[in-house]
Amino acid sequence: MSSPELGARVGPDGTSFAVRAPAADAAWLCLFDGETERRVAMTRDGAIWRADVMGAGEGTRYGYRADGPPPHDLSKLLVDPYATTLDRPFAYHPRLGERGVDTAALVPKAVVSAPSSVTPASPVFRHGGLVYELNVRGFTMLHPDLPEAQRGTIAALAHPAVIAHLTKLGVDAVELMPVVAWIDERHLAPLGLANAWGYNPVVPMALDPRVAPGGVAELRDTVAALRQAGIGVILDLVFNHTGESDAFGPTLSLRGLDDAAYARDGEGRLINDAGTGNTLDFAYPAVRELTLASMRHFVATCGVDGFRFDLATVMARGPGFDAQAPIFAEIAADPLLADRVLIAEPWDTGPGGYQLGAFPPDWLEWNDRFRDDVRRFWRGDGNSGALATRLSGSSDVFGDSATRSVNFVAAHDGFTLADTVAYAERHNHANGENNRDGHAHEVSWNNGSEGACDDAGVTERRHADQRALLATLFATRGTIMLTAGDEFGRSQRGNNNAYAQDNATTWLDWHARDRQLEDYVAGLSRQRRAVPALSDPTIRHDARWCRLDGGEMTQADWDSSAGFAMTVGDVTLRVDRDARSVTLTLG
C-alpha cells in the first residue's frame, strides 16, 4: 500500500502542504505569524487538498480549515494528522467541541520541520529480554541526580545516572509510555486533575512538547545514547482511538477533516471498542496509511527498536477481529518496519475483544494470564499446575514452539507490585469517580492489614511476597517486563488506575526506594542472563518436575499451591509457597 505525500514538505523555494479531506467542499491552509492568520485556498486532488507556498520554510506555523457537511466546521482550526512538530501542548476547553465557535486561539499549530533521518540499525532488543516500562514524567520528575531543567523530559533518560540504573537492572529495552501529543479528557480539569499517562493522543507523530521540548532531535539523541549502552527503545503507541472522544468531544483534527476515520455502527453512531468514546476504523485504508507512516517516522528519524500497541485488537477490526487483517501484512511487507519489535496489548473493550495468542507469529503479546496466575499462586488460591504452565512460556496460549509471551506481574495499569501485596481493594477516590474506576476485582491481597502498616510481621510477609513475585518473573521462559519503580517498592497508595495523577502518586520517590530490593532484582537479572534455558523463547523446557521432597508430582500436587521443583539440564528451580521463596541453583 503506497501512502500519498501528506503533511508539509519543505522544498528549495517553499513548502508543499497536502491534507486528506475527501468529503469537504473546500479547504484552506492557515498560516500564522504570531496570532495573525492568513488563509490560502487549497486545490482538490481527489481526496487530497494541496497548496504550495513560496517562501514558507522551516518554522512556519500552520493549521487547516475545512468546510462541508457536518461534522465539517469552518470555525475549527484543525491540526495536520501528519504533523511531526507542534508549537505547544493540547489543552482542553469546552469551546473546542462547540459548533460555530472559532478555535484558532485554543489549538496548537503544526510547525514545518525540515526532514531528518538516521540509518536504522537492527533492534538492540531480542525476544526473551527484559523490557522496562516507564512513564517519562513519572520516572524523572523527582530524580535527585537530574538537572531541574531535564526533569519530566525524554532527554533525562540519556543522563548517566539513569543509564547506570538501567544497566544495573540488566534492562534490554525501555518501553516509553505515550510521548506523542495528548489532550486531557474533558472531565479532568473540573476535578483539578490532568492526564498523566498520555493514552489520549490527537495526532500520532508529533511529540508532546511537555515531554519532548527538543522535538524529534531530543528523542533521536536519547535513543542513540541508550543504544550505545546496549538498551533499545520501544514506543507505546495508541492507534485505537484519538482524543477527539465521543460525539460531544472536541474537533481538533480527523473529525473535521476525515471523519470516516472513526468506526460507526449501522445507525451511524460512533463505535466505542476502546472505551474512550471513539474507535479508529482499521478497515479504512487511510487509517492504516497514517499508522504505517507514523511507525516509519519514528524508525527513520529516531531509530527506535519497535512499538507496543495499546488495545491492539482494534488494529485488526473491521468491525470484528480478523487474525488476517491487512495491517499485519502491510507492516510485514514494509522494509523499514519488518524487523522491528512489535508488542500487542491483545485486547480491547469491544465484543470479542480478548485475543491473547491470536496475533502474528513474529509479534509479542502482553500476557495477563501470567500476571493473574502467578499472583493467585502466591496469594494462596492458585495452583502449581497453572504456575508451571506460565513459567514454561504459556504453551496453552502460544503452543509448544517459541513463546511470544510478554510476562509481567505488574504494569502501569493496575496495582504496583508493592500495592499488590498490601491492598485487597482499590483506593481510587483521588480520581474523582467515587472509587468506581479501575479494576474492581484485581488479584491482590493485603497480608492482614489494608494499606500502610507498621506491624513488623505484616511488613516482612509483604517483602517476602514481593521477592517471590519478582523471582518468579525472572525465572520465566520468554520476554519479561518490569514496570519502573517496582524494583524498589514504589506505591500508589492503593490507586490501581492512576492515569489522572500527574503528581507524587505516580512520580517515583527515588529517596525512599528500597535499595535492598533493588539489589535483589539486579541479582535476579544477572542470574537470568546466565541461564539461557530460562529466558530464550526458542528453547523448549524439556523439564523434569517433582515435589519439593523429590517425589513424583501427582494430580493432587498439581492442583495444590504447595509448589514444586523443576530441573532443566543442570538448572534446578524450586518454588515453595509456604516459605515464600523461589530459588535457582546451577549444577
Backbone torsions as a table, in degrees:
resi	resn	phi	psi	omega
1	MET	NA	123.5	-179.8
2	SER	-94.8	134.7	-179.6
3	SER	-93.4	136.4	176.3
4	PRO	-66.3	159.6	179.4
5	GLU	-78.5	85.9	-178.4
6	LEU	-100.8	162.5	-178.8
7	GLY	94.8	-159.5	-179.2
8	ALA	-106.4	124.3	-178.0
9	ARG	-117.3	116.3	-178.1
10	VAL	-80.8	131.6	175.9
11	GLY	-120.0	-177.2	-177.9
12	PRO	-65.9	-26.4	-174.7
13	ASP	-114.4	-4.6	-176.3
14	GLY	167.9	-157.5	-177.0
15	THR	-130.2	137.7	174.8
16	SER	-100.7	130.4	-179.3
17	PHE	-113.8	138.8	178.4
18	ALA	-145.7	132.8	-178.9
19	VAL	-140.3	143.5	179.4
20	ARG	-88.0	123.5	175.7
21	ALA	-152.8	72.0	-168.7
22	PRO	-65.1	-28.0	-176.6
23	ALA	-98.9	2.4	-179.3
24	ALA	-76.0	149.1	174.1
25	ASP	-89.2	-24.2	179.2
26	ALA	-159.4	153.7	179.3
27	ALA	-144.5	147.7	-179.6
28	TRP	-129.1	138.6	166.6
29	LEU	-84.7	130.5	-177.7
30	CYS	-113.6	113.7	-179.0
31	LEU	-100.7	139.3	-174.5
32	PHE	-121.3	131.8	170.4
33	ASP	-119.9	101.8	-167.7
34	GLY	64.5	-128.1	176.9
35	GLU	-95.6	-0.4	-179.5
36	THR	-80.1	127.5	-176.8
37	GLU	-107.7	131.4	173.6
38	ARG	-119.0	124.7	-177.1
39	ARG	-98.1	135.4	178.0
40	VAL	-120.6	119.3	179.1
41	ALA	-63.6	135.4	-179.6
42	MET	-100.2	158.3	-177.1
43	THR	-107.0	133.4	-179.9
44	ARG	-73.7	136.5	173.7
45	ASP	-134.0	79.0	-173.1
46	GLY	68.8	-122.1	178.9
47	ALA	-84.1	-6.0	-173.8
48	ILE	-106.6	142.1	172.9
49	TRP	-110.3	137.7	-172.7
50	ARG	-130.1	151.8	171.5
51	ALA	-153.7	136.8	174.8
52	ASP	-110.3	129.4	-177.7
53	VAL	-122.3	111.3	177.7
54	MET	-66.6	138.5	176.5
55	GLY	83.8	-10.5	177.5
56	ALA	-81.7	119.6	-176.5
57	GLY	-127.0	-160.2	-178.5
58	GLU	-59.3	136.3	-179.2
59	GLY	97.3	-11.5	177.5
60	THR	-62.9	131.2	-180.0
61	ARG	-99.3	135.7	-173.5
62	TYR	-153.0	166.7	171.1
63	GLY	-154.9	-171.2	179.4
64	TYR	-131.9	158.8	167.1
65	ARG	-132.1	145.9	179.0
66	ALA	-137.7	141.0	179.1
67	ASP	-118.8	149.2	-179.0
68	GLY	156.9	-166.1	-179.5
69	PRO	-64.2	151.7	178.1
70	PRO	-53.6	144.2	11.5
71	PRO	-88.3	13.4	173.2
72	HIS	-56.5	142.5	-176.9
73	ASP	-152.6	108.1	-175.0
74	LEU	-60.4	-23.1	-177.7
75	SER	-75.5	-11.5	-175.0
76	LYS	-95.6	123.8	170.3
77	LEU	-78.3	133.1	-171.5
78	LEU	-117.9	134.8	-179.9
79	VAL	-82.7	136.9	178.2
80	ASP	-60.4	120.7	177.9
81	PRO	-59.3	-23.1	179.9
82	TYR	-97.9	11.8	178.8
83	ALA	-63.1	142.1	176.9
84	THR	-111.3	-11.0	179.2
85	THR	-142.8	137.5	174.9
86	LEU	-120.0	153.0	-177.8
87	ASP	-83.9	-12.5	177.2
88	ARG	-165.4	167.5	179.2
89	PRO	-72.7	164.6	169.8
90	PHE	-74.4	145.0	174.1
91	ALA	-138.0	125.5	-177.0
92	TYR	-69.9	140.8	172.5
93	HIS	-146.6	139.8	-179.3
94	PRO	-55.1	-31.2	-178.5
95	ARG	-63.3	-20.8	179.4
96	LEU	-64.0	-22.7	-180.0
97	GLY	-107.2	6.2	-178.2
98	GLU	-96.5	119.9	-177.4
99	ARG	-65.6	137.0	176.7
100	GLY	84.4	1.5	-179.6
101	VAL	-104.4	122.8	-176.0
102	ASP	-67.8	140.1	-174.9
103	THR	-122.8	14.6	-176.8
104	ALA	-58.4	-34.4	-178.5
105	ALA	-77.1	-13.2	-173.7
106	LEU	-103.1	-20.1	-170.1
107	VAL	-100.4	134.7	174.0
108	PRO	-59.0	149.5	176.4
109	LYS	-98.9	138.9	170.9
110	ALA	-69.5	151.8	-178.8
111	VAL	-121.8	125.8	178.0
112	VAL	-63.6	127.6	-177.4
113	SER	-124.1	137.7	177.3
114	ALA	-67.7	143.1	-179.4
115	PRO	-65.9	143.5	175.2
116	SER	-142.8	157.6	-179.0
117	SER	-156.7	159.8	170.6
118	VAL	-119.5	168.2	172.3
119	THR	-93.5	104.1	-173.9
120	PRO	-61.3	123.9	174.3
121	ALA	-89.5	165.8	177.0
122	SER	-59.0	148.9	-179.7
123	PRO	-57.6	141.1	172.8
124	VAL	-68.6	-41.8	-174.7
125	PHE	-72.5	139.9	174.0
126	ARG	-123.5	145.9	178.2
127	HIS	-52.7	135.8	-176.6
128	GLY	101.7	-6.9	-178.7
129	GLY	-82.5	-174.9	179.8
130	LEU	-102.0	116.4	174.8
131	VAL	-94.7	135.5	-178.8
132	TYR	-116.8	105.3	-176.7
133	GLU	-82.4	128.1	179.7
134	LEU	-145.1	150.4	171.6
135	ASN	-99.1	125.0	-171.7
136	VAL	-56.8	-49.9	-178.8
137	ARG	-67.5	-47.7	-177.8
138	GLY	-60.3	-35.8	-177.4
139	PHE	-74.2	-32.9	-168.1
140	THR	-109.5	-18.1	-170.1
141	MET	-59.7	-34.3	-176.8
142	LEU	-112.5	13.8	-177.6
143	HIS	-70.9	119.1	-172.4
144	PRO	-68.6	-21.0	-176.5
145	ASP	-91.3	-4.2	-177.0
146	LEU	-92.6	139.7	173.2
147	PRO	-57.6	143.4	-177.5
148	GLU	-53.0	-41.5	-176.0
149	ALA	-67.3	-22.9	-178.0
150	GLN	-90.2	-18.1	-176.1
151	ARG	-62.1	137.1	-179.0
152	GLY	86.6	5.5	-175.2
153	THR	-122.3	159.2	176.6
154	ILE	-60.8	-36.1	-178.0
155	ALA	-58.4	-28.9	-179.4
156	ALA	-62.0	-25.8	-178.0
157	LEU	-70.7	-14.3	177.2
158	ALA	-91.7	-0.3	-178.6
159	HIS	-68.6	141.2	-178.9
160	PRO	-54.7	-34.5	-179.8
161	ALA	-66.2	-37.6	178.1
162	VAL	-69.8	-46.7	-179.8
163	ILE	-61.7	-37.1	178.0
164	ALA	-62.8	-40.1	179.1
165	HIS	-66.1	-45.0	-179.8
166	LEU	-63.0	-40.9	179.8
167	THR	-65.9	-40.4	177.9
168	LYS	-57.7	-39.2	-178.5
169	LEU	-80.2	-10.2	-177.7
170	GLY	74.1	33.5	-178.4
171	VAL	-69.7	132.7	177.7
172	ASP	-96.1	-27.6	177.0
173	ALA	-156.0	139.6	169.3
174	VAL	-92.9	136.0	176.4
175	GLU	-107.8	107.5	-175.6
176	LEU	-83.7	118.2	170.7
177	MET	-56.5	160.8	-165.2
178	PRO	-46.1	131.4	179.0
179	VAL	-120.9	1.4	175.1
180	VAL	-84.0	160.2	-169.6
181	ALA	-60.5	125.3	-179.2
182	TRP	-122.6	168.2	177.7
183	ILE	-128.1	145.8	177.5
184	ASP	-68.2	143.2	171.9
185	GLU	-62.3	147.1	-168.9
186	ARG	-66.7	-18.5	-178.9
187	HIS	-85.1	-7.2	-172.1
188	LEU	-79.2	-44.1	-175.4
189	ALA	-57.2	-45.5	178.1
190	PRO	-60.8	-20.6	178.6
191	LEU	-91.6	-1.4	-177.3
192	GLY	73.5	25.8	-176.1
193	LEU	-116.8	165.9	178.0
194	ALA	-143.4	151.4	179.0
195	ASN	-67.9	121.2	-178.0
196	ALA	-98.3	-17.1	-172.3
197	TRP	-98.7	-29.7	178.2
198	GLY	88.7	9.5	-178.5
199	TYR	-83.3	43.4	177.6
200	ASN	-145.5	61.7	-173.1
201	PRO	-76.3	159.6	176.7
202	VAL	-107.9	-52.7	175.3
203	VAL	-123.6	143.4	-164.4
204	PRO	-88.8	-4.6	-177.3
205	MET	-111.4	-25.7	-174.6
206	ALA	-79.9	121.4	177.0
207	LEU	-67.9	146.6	-179.9
208	ASP	-73.3	125.5	-177.7
209	PRO	-60.7	-18.9	178.9
210	ARG	-70.3	-35.3	-179.0
211	VAL	-103.6	-13.4	179.3
212	ALA	-137.2	66.6	179.1
213	PRO	-61.7	-20.4	177.3
214	GLY	-91.1	5.9	174.7
215	GLY	66.4	-150.7	-176.7
216	VAL	-57.9	-39.4	-178.8
217	ALA	-61.2	-35.4	179.8
218	GLU	-64.5	-44.7	178.0
219	LEU	-67.4	-42.5	-179.1
220	ARG	-60.0	-45.2	-178.4
221	ASP	-67.9	-35.4	178.6
222	THR	-69.0	-42.8	176.3
223	VAL	-58.0	-43.0	-178.9
224	ALA	-64.5	-41.3	-179.5
225	ALA	-66.5	-41.6	178.5
226	LEU	-67.7	-40.4	178.8
227	ARG	-61.7	-38.3	178.7
228	GLN	-62.1	-27.2	177.8
229	ALA	-90.0	5.1	179.1
230	GLY	83.2	22.5	-176.8
231	ILE	-119.9	124.5	177.6
232	GLY	-85.2	168.5	177.3
233	VAL	-123.9	125.3	176.1
234	ILE	-114.5	128.0	179.3
235	LEU	-95.4	132.1	173.9
236	ASP	-85.9	109.8	-176.7
237	LEU	-110.2	147.5	-177.0
238	VAL	-115.7	103.5	177.0
239	PHE	-113.3	9.4	-177.3
240	ASN	-85.6	-24.5	-179.5
241	HIS	-158.3	177.3	171.5
242	THR	-129.5	168.8	-179.1
243	GLY	-73.4	5.8	174.6
244	GLU	-75.8	-9.1	167.6
245	SER	60.0	-150.1	-173.2
246	ASP	-82.6	-165.4	-176.2
247	ALA	-62.9	-18.6	180.0
248	PHE	-100.7	7.0	-176.6
249	GLY	-81.9	179.0	-177.0
250	PRO	-73.5	152.7	171.4
251	THR	-102.1	110.2	-171.7
252	LEU	-125.9	-29.6	-173.9
253	SER	-158.4	-93.5	-174.3
254	LEU	-60.0	-37.1	-178.4
255	ARG	-58.0	-37.0	-178.0
256	GLY	-91.0	-9.6	-177.9
257	LEU	-110.4	-47.7	-172.4
258	ASP	-149.7	72.0	-174.2
259	ASP	-63.0	-16.1	177.0
260	ALA	-65.9	-9.5	176.4
261	ALA	-65.9	-18.7	-178.7
262	TYR	-98.3	135.3	-179.4
263	ALA	-72.2	140.2	179.0
264	ARG	-133.1	154.7	177.6
265	ASP	-85.4	-175.1	-175.6
266	GLY	-64.1	-18.2	179.0
267	GLU	-101.5	9.6	175.6
268	GLY	84.8	7.0	179.9
269	ARG	-85.2	145.7	178.5
270	LEU	-61.4	130.9	173.4
271	ILE	-78.3	142.3	-173.9
272	ASN	-122.6	52.7	-178.5
273	ASP	-73.1	-9.1	177.7
274	ALA	-100.3	-4.9	-179.8
275	GLY	70.8	22.0	-174.3
276	THR	-124.3	-1.6	179.3
277	GLY	111.7	-28.1	175.5
278	ASN	-145.2	165.4	178.1
279	THR	-140.4	129.3	175.5
280	LEU	-68.7	143.9	-174.0
281	ASP	-99.2	101.2	-178.2
282	PHE	-79.1	-0.4	168.7
283	ALA	-81.2	-10.5	-179.7
284	TYR	-92.4	115.9	-174.1
285	PRO	-53.8	-35.5	-177.3
286	ALA	-64.2	-30.7	177.0
287	VAL	-67.9	-41.9	178.7
288	ARG	-67.8	-37.7	177.5
289	GLU	-60.8	-42.8	179.7
290	LEU	-66.0	-39.5	178.6
291	THR	-63.1	-49.7	179.9
292	LEU	-63.2	-40.0	179.1
293	ALA	-63.6	-37.8	179.6
294	SER	-66.2	-44.4	178.8
295	MET	-63.0	-44.7	178.7
296	ARG	-59.6	-41.3	-179.2
297	HIS	-56.6	-47.8	-175.6
298	PHE	-73.9	-26.1	174.4
299	VAL	-77.1	-48.3	-173.6
300	ALA	-71.6	-34.6	-175.4
301	THR	-98.7	-20.5	-174.7
302	CYS	-125.3	-17.1	177.0
303	GLY	73.8	30.2	-178.6
304	VAL	-68.1	153.6	-180.0
305	ASP	-71.8	-33.4	-176.1
306	GLY	171.6	-156.5	-167.9
307	PHE	-145.3	145.4	166.3
308	ARG	-110.0	133.7	-174.7
309	PHE	-109.3	117.3	179.2
310	ASP	-68.3	134.9	179.4
311	LEU	44.0	56.8	-169.6
312	ALA	-68.0	-16.8	177.3
313	THR	-55.0	-35.3	-179.9
314	VAL	-56.2	-35.1	-176.2
315	MET	-66.7	-15.9	-179.6
316	ALA	-114.7	17.9	178.8
317	ARG	-92.1	154.2	174.2
318	GLY	-172.2	46.9	2.0
319	PRO	-89.0	-18.7	178.5
320	GLY	-83.4	162.3	178.8
321	PHE	-68.7	137.3	178.7
322	ASP	-133.2	115.0	-179.4
323	ALA	-62.9	-15.8	177.2
324	GLN	-106.7	27.2	-177.5
325	ALA	-58.3	147.1	-174.8
326	PRO	-57.1	-33.9	-174.6
327	ILE	-59.6	-32.8	-178.2
328	PHE	-65.9	-46.0	179.7
329	ALA	-67.9	-35.0	-178.6
330	GLU	-68.3	-39.4	175.7
331	ILE	-65.6	-45.0	-177.5
332	ALA	-63.9	-28.9	-177.7
333	ALA	-88.1	-7.9	-175.7
334	ASP	-84.4	124.1	-175.5
335	PRO	-63.5	-26.3	178.0
336	LEU	-81.8	-24.4	-169.8
337	LEU	-108.0	-18.6	-169.5
338	ALA	-59.6	-31.2	-176.8
339	ASP	-101.4	8.4	-177.4
340	ARG	-77.2	157.3	174.7
341	VAL	-75.1	126.5	-176.9
342	LEU	-124.0	120.4	-177.3
343	ILE	-125.2	124.6	179.8
344	ALA	-100.3	136.3	158.3
345	GLU	-87.1	101.4	-161.9
346	PRO	-85.4	49.8	176.0
347	TRP	-158.3	163.3	166.7
348	ASP	-146.2	-172.5	-174.7
349	THR	-95.1	0.6	-176.4
350	GLY	-87.2	177.9	178.6
351	PRO	-58.9	132.5	-179.1
352	GLY	64.7	27.0	-172.5
353	GLY	-77.9	-20.8	-177.6
354	TYR	-84.0	111.4	-171.9
355	GLN	-130.5	36.1	177.0
356	LEU	-57.7	126.9	178.7
357	GLY	91.5	-2.4	-172.9
358	ALA	-100.9	1.1	-178.2
359	PHE	-86.2	168.8	-174.2
360	PRO	-59.0	157.8	-173.9
361	PRO	-66.0	-15.7	177.8
362	ASP	-99.8	5.4	176.5
363	TRP	-96.0	143.7	167.1
364	LEU	-90.4	158.7	-178.5
365	GLU	-138.5	133.8	171.2
366	TRP	-58.5	132.7	-175.5
367	ASN	-115.5	92.9	180.0
368	ASP	-72.2	-19.3	175.9
369	ARG	-67.5	-35.1	174.1
370	PHE	-59.1	-52.8	-179.6
371	ARG	-53.2	-49.7	-173.4
372	ASP	-72.8	-40.1	-179.9
373	ASP	-68.6	-38.4	178.1
374	VAL	-66.7	-43.7	178.1
375	ARG	-62.8	-43.6	-179.7
376	ARG	-61.5	-39.9	179.9
377	PHE	-59.1	-48.3	-176.4
378	TRP	-76.6	-20.7	172.9
379	ARG	-73.6	-27.0	176.6
380	GLY	109.8	-1.5	179.4
381	ASP	-115.0	16.9	173.2
382	GLY	-100.8	-162.1	179.4
383	ASN	-146.5	160.1	-175.6
384	SER	-66.3	-33.2	-179.3
385	GLY	-63.4	-45.7	178.8
386	ALA	-64.1	-41.2	179.3
387	LEU	-63.4	-42.5	179.7
388	ALA	-61.8	-38.2	178.1
389	THR	-63.4	-43.5	-179.7
390	ARG	-68.4	-42.4	178.3
391	LEU	-59.3	-32.2	-174.5
392	SER	-87.8	2.9	176.0
393	GLY	108.6	9.1	177.0
394	SER	58.9	58.4	-180.0
395	SER	-65.1	-22.9	177.1
396	ASP	-66.4	-19.6	179.2
397	VAL	-103.9	-45.3	-169.8
398	PHE	-108.4	2.3	179.5
399	GLY	84.5	-177.7	-173.1
400	ASP	-90.9	-5.6	-179.7
401	SER	-90.1	-144.8	-177.4
402	ALA	-61.0	129.1	179.1
403	THR	-82.6	143.5	178.4
404	ARG	-109.3	14.8	-175.3
405	SER	-73.4	133.9	164.7
406	VAL	-100.7	107.9	-173.4
407	ASN	-92.7	135.7	179.2
408	PHE	-152.8	153.4	176.3
409	VAL	-109.4	-12.2	174.7
410	ALA	-158.2	152.6	179.3
411	ALA	-141.6	-176.7	179.4
412	HIS	-60.5	-33.3	-176.9
413	ASP	-94.9	116.4	-176.7
414	GLY	113.9	-174.0	178.8
415	PHE	-65.5	146.0	167.5
416	THR	-66.3	168.4	178.7
417	LEU	-59.7	-47.6	-179.5
418	ALA	-63.1	-38.3	-179.9
419	ASP	-72.0	-25.6	178.5
420	THR	-58.3	-33.8	-176.7
421	VAL	-104.7	10.8	-179.1
422	ALA	-126.0	-8.6	-178.4
423	TYR	-136.2	129.7	175.3
424	ALA	-94.1	-15.0	-178.5
425	GLU	-131.9	153.1	174.9
426	ARG	-71.8	152.3	178.7
427	HIS	-135.0	75.4	-170.4
428	ASN	-107.9	22.4	-176.2
429	HIS	-59.0	-31.8	-178.8
430	ALA	-64.0	-15.4	-180.0
431	ASN	-80.1	-7.2	174.8
432	GLY	78.6	16.6	-179.1
433	GLU	-119.7	30.7	176.9
434	ASN	53.7	35.6	176.5
435	ASN	62.5	27.1	179.1
436	ARG	-95.6	-16.3	-177.2
437	ASP	-86.8	165.5	-179.2
438	GLY	81.5	167.8	-176.7
439	HIS	-71.4	121.9	-177.5
440	ALA	-81.4	-17.0	-174.6
441	HIS	-128.3	37.8	178.2
442	GLU	-64.3	141.6	-179.7
443	VAL	-72.0	110.3	-179.0
444	SER	-157.8	172.9	178.4
445	TRP	-160.3	160.4	-173.0
446	ASN	-114.6	2.1	178.9
447	ASN	59.1	30.1	171.2
448	GLY	102.9	-5.7	178.6
449	SER	-153.6	131.5	-175.9
450	GLU	-80.9	120.4	174.0
451	GLY	78.8	-153.9	-176.3
452	ALA	-55.1	137.5	-172.7
453	CYS	-154.4	139.6	177.7
454	ASP	-107.1	13.4	176.4
455	ASP	-75.4	122.3	-174.7
456	ALA	-62.6	-38.3	-179.9
457	GLY	-65.4	-43.6	178.0
458	VAL	-63.1	-44.0	-179.5
459	THR	-60.9	-43.1	-179.1
460	GLU	-65.7	-40.1	178.6
461	ARG	-64.4	-39.2	178.5
462	ARG	-64.7	-43.3	177.8
463	HIS	-61.0	-42.7	179.5
464	ALA	-64.2	-38.6	-180.0
465	ASP	-67.0	-40.1	176.9
466	GLN	-60.7	-43.8	179.8
467	ARG	-65.1	-38.4	179.0
468	ALA	-65.6	-42.9	178.8
469	LEU	-63.7	-44.3	-179.9
470	LEU	-67.1	-41.5	179.6
471	ALA	-64.6	-37.1	176.5
472	THR	-62.4	-44.8	179.5
473	LEU	-58.9	-48.4	-174.7
474	PHE	-75.7	-9.6	176.7
475	ALA	-100.2	12.5	-172.0
476	THR	-97.4	141.5	176.2
477	ARG	-70.9	134.0	177.3
478	GLY	106.5	-172.2	180.0
479	THR	-72.6	140.3	175.7
480	ILE	-122.0	154.7	-180.0
481	MET	-131.4	132.2	175.8
482	LEU	-118.9	132.0	178.3
483	THR	-90.4	135.7	-173.2
484	ALA	-51.6	130.8	178.7
485	GLY	98.0	-23.2	178.5
486	ASP	-67.6	-19.7	178.0
487	GLU	-73.0	-15.0	178.1
488	PHE	-131.6	24.2	168.2
489	GLY	83.3	32.5	178.8
490	ARG	-57.6	147.7	176.7
491	SER	-132.8	146.4	171.0
492	GLN	-113.7	21.9	177.8
493	ARG	53.2	41.3	174.0
494	GLY	85.4	3.4	176.8
495	ASN	-81.6	115.2	-178.2
496	ASN	-104.4	19.5	176.2
497	ASN	-152.8	60.2	-168.7
498	ALA	-84.5	33.4	-175.5
499	TYR	-64.5	-23.5	-175.7
500	ALA	-107.3	18.0	-177.0
501	GLN	-111.2	77.1	176.0
502	ASP	-86.6	69.9	-172.5
503	ASN	-160.6	-163.2	-176.2
504	ALA	-62.6	-15.8	177.2
505	THR	-62.6	-40.6	-176.5
506	THR	-108.9	-10.9	178.2
507	TRP	-79.0	124.6	-177.5
508	LEU	-63.9	132.5	178.6
509	ASP	-92.9	93.6	-175.0
510	TRP	-69.6	-28.6	-179.4
511	HIS	-70.7	-31.5	-174.1
512	ALA	-97.0	10.5	-173.5
513	ARG	-69.0	148.9	178.3
514	ASP	-81.9	98.2	-174.9
515	ARG	-70.2	-29.9	177.0
516	GLN	-65.4	-41.7	177.3
517	LEU	-65.5	-40.4	178.4
518	GLU	-59.8	-44.1	178.1
519	ASP	-65.5	-35.5	178.2
520	TYR	-63.0	-43.9	179.2
521	VAL	-64.6	-41.5	177.8
522	ALA	-60.4	-38.8	177.1
523	GLY	-66.2	-40.4	176.4
524	LEU	-59.8	-39.9	-178.3
525	SER	-66.5	-42.9	177.9
526	ARG	-62.3	-40.8	-179.8
527	GLN	-64.4	-41.4	179.8
528	ARG	-61.8	-42.8	-178.8
529	ARG	-64.6	-26.0	-178.6
530	ALA	-81.1	-8.1	-175.5
531	VAL	-128.5	81.3	-177.9
532	PRO	-55.6	-30.3	-178.5
533	ALA	-61.0	-23.2	-179.0
534	LEU	-88.1	-19.2	-174.5
535	SER	-116.9	-35.3	-175.4
536	ASP	-62.4	116.5	-176.5
537	PRO	-68.6	-14.0	-178.9
538	THR	-90.7	-11.7	-179.4
539	ILE	-91.2	118.9	178.8
540	ARG	-75.5	147.9	176.5
541	HIS	-87.5	93.0	169.8
542	ASP	-85.5	75.2	-168.1
543	ALA	-97.6	154.9	170.1
544	ARG	-108.1	128.1	-176.8
545	TRP	-111.0	141.9	175.6
546	CYS	-152.4	167.1	175.6
547	ARG	-68.9	167.2	179.7
548	LEU	-64.4	-23.9	177.5
549	ASP	-90.1	5.5	178.4
550	GLY	94.3	-9.1	-179.5
551	GLY	-73.9	162.9	-179.7
552	GLU	-69.3	138.4	178.5
553	MET	-69.9	130.5	173.5
554	THR	-105.1	171.7	177.5
555	GLN	-60.1	-36.2	178.2
556	ALA	-63.7	-35.8	177.5
557	ASP	-66.8	-42.3	178.4
558	TRP	-64.0	-33.2	-178.4
559	ASP	-79.7	-13.2	-178.9
560	SER	-88.9	173.4	176.5
561	SER	-112.0	27.5	-178.3
562	ALA	-71.3	-40.2	-176.8
563	GLY	119.4	-165.4	-174.3
564	PHE	-171.0	174.1	169.5
565	ALA	-120.7	137.5	-179.9
566	MET	-125.2	129.8	178.4
567	THR	-118.7	125.8	175.2
568	VAL	-125.5	108.8	-175.9
569	GLY	61.5	-123.1	179.8
570	ASP	-100.0	18.7	-179.0
571	VAL	-110.9	130.2	177.0
572	THR	-122.2	129.3	178.6
573	LEU	-114.0	124.6	178.1
574	ARG	-113.4	126.4	178.1
575	VAL	-117.3	115.3	-175.1
576	ASP	-127.1	103.7	-176.1
577	ARG	-68.5	-39.9	-178.5
578	ASP	-60.2	-36.8	179.2
579	ALA	-87.7	-2.4	-177.0
580	ARG	51.5	51.2	-175.4
581	SER	-140.7	149.1	171.0
582	VAL	-130.9	121.2	-178.4
583	THR	-126.2	143.8	-179.3
584	LEU	-124.0	127.7	178.4
585	THR	-127.2	147.3	179.0
586	LEU	-111.1	139.4	175.3
587	GLY	79.2	NA	NA
